[in-house]
């Protein structure tokens, strides 16, 4: 199999592939249009790629490529967009789940080049009518599918992107989500807001659970769930009253639960803590030390100074698990943690509040108090523009008498009863 390039008309390049039948010796020639090539050198590179794919049996004629096949190729390639940064494995699996569940059954067998905007509109209308998919998920489907088709258009697999002509765009509750062809930010969500009194009630409701110290730290720092569950005791500096966030959990089908760097470079940070929050953390450490030493509950006045946790001990470990002894380095299952949180807040009357909402509540309190946006963004490990956009949307939706107006010190004092945060 050999190939060369030819130009038909100004700037219209084609790859000419010659293939000889090994038995009969008959030669077959096929022309492949190269719509994205602007010069001979680029056309030669593309021609070599085609020959390689044809020899390896991985080539699929774009005219025969279905929507479902392109979705699989896009996910397999890492959901490429214009940005150089690739999505995490967890995000990639989420993209695949959305498209394979909500798009492929409806239009997956349709030829990609024949897909019409009206078909996408109908799919969106069917999702809305079914009322089994939340508006937020419907919008996530739209922005992920939009990114998928935008890549196909950019690669020349589509002459016209039908998504640009769609009219039935899911837009839950009037929220405006950040949507680009590079791929969506599925965490761009304003979430549930709480007053200071409601937050105090919620936090107090966890005091008898094993999630209490994690909930307190989330409300006092605005850290992400997976950052908190990856914290080690070596990250806490009691003398300086600081906490380093250097890693996060990632839960995927491919890698299960693993520890990795934070979501973004901004996630690597050191944040200040208040005395009351530190006291809660020390009480959590005391609990782990007692388990380490095998001290039964109810036994008081025990000297734990000689007891040492493993160097990589987590602040909030799973501790117990099937088929293993007590472990201080095994992380908790993030999804199970969120489910347990949801069950508890439901019992407390806050069924709409997610664990992730504590992050927004914390940042809103600081911004309401007049703390500069860049300072708050640095504390929670977020982009200032993203933070301000979410804050603005949250303020539009919340009533004036519901806003949090305390400083970070007042926030901690409100739900813990004492202490200051510097």
Secondary structure, 3 states (H helix, E strand, C coil): CEEEEEECCCCCEEEEEEEECCCCCCEEEEEEEECCCCCHHHHHHHHHHHHHHHHHCCCCCHHHCEHHHHHHHHHHCCCCCCCCCCCCHHHHHHHHHHHHHHCHHHHCCCEHHHCCHHHHHHHHHHHHHHCCCCHHHHHHHHHHHHHHHHHHHHCCCCCCCHHHHCCCCCCHHHCCCCCCCCCCCCCCCCCCCCCHHHHHHHHHCCCCCCCHHHHHHHHHHCCCHHHHCCCEHHHEECCCCEEEECCEEEEECCCEEEEECCCCHHHCEEEECEHHHHHHHHHHHHHHHHHHHCCCCCCCCCCCCCCCCCCCCECCEEEEECCEEEEEEEECCHHHHHHHHHHHHHHCCCCCCCCCHHHHHHHHHHHHCCCCHHHHHHHHCCCHHHHHHHHHHHHHHCCHHHCCCCCHHHHHHHHHCCCCEC
